Amino acid sequence: MSYWEITYKRYSTKLAPTTEDAHNIPIIFPEWFITHNKGDRVRFAQFSDEAVWNINPDDPWIYLQTNLAVPQETLEAALPYFDQLTDLDVYTRLANYNGKIVAWHQPTQTWKYHNNRTVHFNQTPTKGTNSALNSEEEASEASSNKGSEKSDPDEDTAQVEDLLR
């Protein structure tokens, strides 16, 4: 059992998050909850298999097991292509890439422009980058773009027949 799972089970009372709570949880934390501890409203979150906590939004997140601060750079490095982005904000999920605003899209685990197109980065993925997801996304977009082009019905039929063989 991970330290996060132990922490989650330890606190039976989970409070409803406020809007402020939700805005102060980095997007890279897949699970989190709010509870009271010694009179304070405490945010607990999962970071990898670790549990981290925070009371004041202006203070850093703290590893529960070691009581050491989680550096901002560590939070940023958990996102793919973090080193190719500028003005990265792990709370708002926004960053700049080549002068354009991009947003982290949690369901597909990819960066997207405001027009919902996937960002295609120029360099090899950085450590921690899930390049397999990006490759699948690119392949999916390429095939959907090809499908929108006009094609010969006879050629389509031949392709279907080949697939059925």
C-alpha positions as CSV (number, residue, x, y, z in Angstrom):
1,M,0.0,0.0,0.0
2,S,1.4,3.4,-1.0
3,Y,1.9,6.2,1.5
4,W,-0.8,8.1,-0.3
5,E,-3.3,5.3,0.3
6,I,-2.4,5.1,3.9
7,T,-2.9,8.8,4.3
8,Y,-6.2,8.8,2.5
9,K,-7.5,6.1,4.8
10,R,-6.2,7.8,7.9
11,Y,-8.5,10.8,7.6
12,S,-12.0,9.6,7.5
13,T,-13.5,13.1,7.4
14,K,-13.3,14.7,4.0
15,L,-14.6,18.3,3.6
16,A,-16.2,19.7,0.5
17,P,-13.6,21.7,-1.4
18,T,-14.2,25.4,-1.8
19,T,-13.4,27.2,-5.0
20,E,-10.2,28.5,-3.4
21,D,-9.2,24.9,-2.5
22,A,-9.7,23.8,-6.1
23,H,-7.7,26.7,-7.5
24,N,-4.8,25.9,-5.2
25,I,-4.4,22.2,-6.1
26,P,-1.8,21.7,-8.9
27,I,-3.2,19.9,-11.9
28,I,-0.6,17.2,-11.6
29,F,-2.2,15.8,-8.4
30,P,-4.6,13.1,-9.6
31,E,-6.3,12.8,-6.2
32,W,-6.7,15.1,-3.3
33,F,-9.0,15.9,-0.3
34,I,-9.5,18.5,2.3
35,T,-9.8,17.8,6.1
36,H,-9.4,19.5,9.4
37,N,-6.2,18.8,11.4
38,K,-5.5,20.6,14.7
39,G,-7.9,23.4,13.8
40,D,-6.5,24.0,10.3
41,R,-8.1,23.3,7.0
42,V,-5.5,21.0,5.4
43,R,-5.2,20.0,1.7
44,F,-3.7,16.6,1.1
45,A,-2.8,15.4,-2.4
46,Q,-1.3,12.4,-4.2
47,F,2.0,13.2,-5.9
48,S,3.3,10.0,-7.5
49,D,2.9,7.5,-4.7
50,E,3.6,10.1,-2.0
51,A,1.3,12.2,0.1
52,V,1.8,15.9,0.2
53,W,0.0,18.5,2.2
54,N,-0.5,22.3,2.3
55,I,-2.4,24.7,4.6
56,N,-1.7,28.1,3.1
57,P,-1.8,28.6,-0.7
58,D,1.2,30.8,-0.5
59,D,3.3,28.2,1.1
60,P,5.0,25.2,-0.7
61,W,3.6,21.7,-0.7
62,I,5.2,19.5,1.9
63,Y,6.0,15.8,1.6
64,L,4.1,14.2,4.5
65,Q,6.6,11.4,5.1
66,T,9.7,13.6,5.3
67,N,8.3,17.1,6.0
68,L,10.5,18.5,3.2
69,A,9.1,21.1,0.8
70,V,8.3,20.0,-2.7
71,P,10.2,22.4,-5.0
72,Q,8.2,24.3,-7.6
73,E,10.6,22.9,-10.2
74,T,9.7,19.3,-9.2
75,L,6.0,20.1,-9.7
76,E,6.6,21.6,-13.1
77,A,8.9,18.7,-14.1
78,A,6.0,16.3,-13.6
79,L,4.4,17.7,-16.7
80,P,5.5,16.6,-20.2
81,Y,7.6,19.0,-22.2
82,F,8.0,21.3,-19.2
83,D,11.4,22.5,-20.4
84,Q,10.0,23.7,-23.7
85,L,7.3,25.8,-22.1
86,T,7.5,29.3,-20.6
87,D,5.3,30.9,-17.9
88,L,4.2,27.4,-16.8
89,D,1.6,27.5,-14.0
90,V,0.8,24.1,-12.5
91,Y,-2.3,25.6,-10.8
92,T,-4.0,27.2,-13.8
93,R,-2.6,24.5,-16.2
94,L,-1.6,27.2,-18.6
95,A,1.8,27.9,-20.3
96,N,3.3,29.5,-23.4
97,Y,4.8,27.6,-26.3
98,N,6.4,29.5,-29.2
99,G,4.5,32.6,-28.1
100,K,1.1,30.9,-27.9
101,I,-1.0,30.0,-24.9
102,V,-1.4,26.3,-24.4
103,A,-3.3,24.4,-21.7
104,W,-2.8,21.0,-20.2
105,H,-5.7,18.7,-21.1
106,Q,-6.0,16.2,-18.3
107,P,-8.2,13.6,-20.0
108,T,-5.8,13.0,-22.9
109,Q,-2.7,13.9,-20.9
110,T,-1.6,16.3,-23.7
111,W,-0.9,20.0,-24.2
112,K,-3.5,21.8,-26.4
113,Y,-4.0,25.2,-28.0
114,H,-7.2,27.1,-27.4
115,N,-8.6,25.8,-30.6
116,N,-8.3,22.3,-29.1
117,R,-5.5,21.2,-31.4
118,T,-2.7,19.1,-29.9
119,V,0.6,20.9,-29.5
120,H,3.4,19.3,-31.5
121,F,6.7,20.0,-29.8
122,N,9.9,20.5,-31.8
123,Q,12.3,18.5,-29.7
124,T,12.5,15.0,-28.4
125,P,10.3,14.6,-25.3
126,T,11.9,15.4,-22.0
127,K,12.3,12.9,-19.2
128,G,8.9,12.2,-17.7
129,T,7.1,12.9,-21.0
130,N,4.6,10.4,-22.1
131,S,5.6,10.3,-25.8
132,A,3.5,7.3,-26.5
133,L,0.3,9.2,-25.7
134,N,1.4,12.1,-27.9
135,S,2.3,9.7,-30.7
136,E,-1.1,8.1,-30.5
137,E,-2.8,11.5,-30.5
138,E,-0.8,12.7,-33.5
139,A,-1.6,9.5,-35.4
140,S,-5.3,9.9,-34.5
141,E,-5.3,13.5,-35.7
142,A,-3.5,12.6,-38.9
143,S,-6.0,9.8,-39.7
144,S,-9.0,12.1,-39.0
145,N,-7.5,14.8,-41.2
146,K,-7.1,12.3,-44.0
147,G,-10.7,11.2,-43.5
148,S,-11.9,14.7,-44.1
149,E,-10.2,14.9,-47.5
150,K,-12.2,13.8,-50.5
151,S,-11.3,10.2,-51.6
152,D,-12.2,7.9,-54.4
153,P,-15.1,5.5,-53.4
154,D,-13.5,2.6,-55.4
155,E,-10.2,3.1,-53.5
156,D,-12.1,3.1,-50.2
157,T,-13.9,-0.1,-51.1
158,A,-10.6,-1.7,-52.1
159,Q,-9.1,-0.7,-48.7
160,V,-12.0,-2.1,-46.8
161,E,-11.8,-5.4,-48.7
162,D,-8.1,-5.6,-47.9
163,L,-8.8,-5.1,-44.3
164,L,-11.5,-7.8,-44.2
165,R,-9.2,-10.4,-45.8
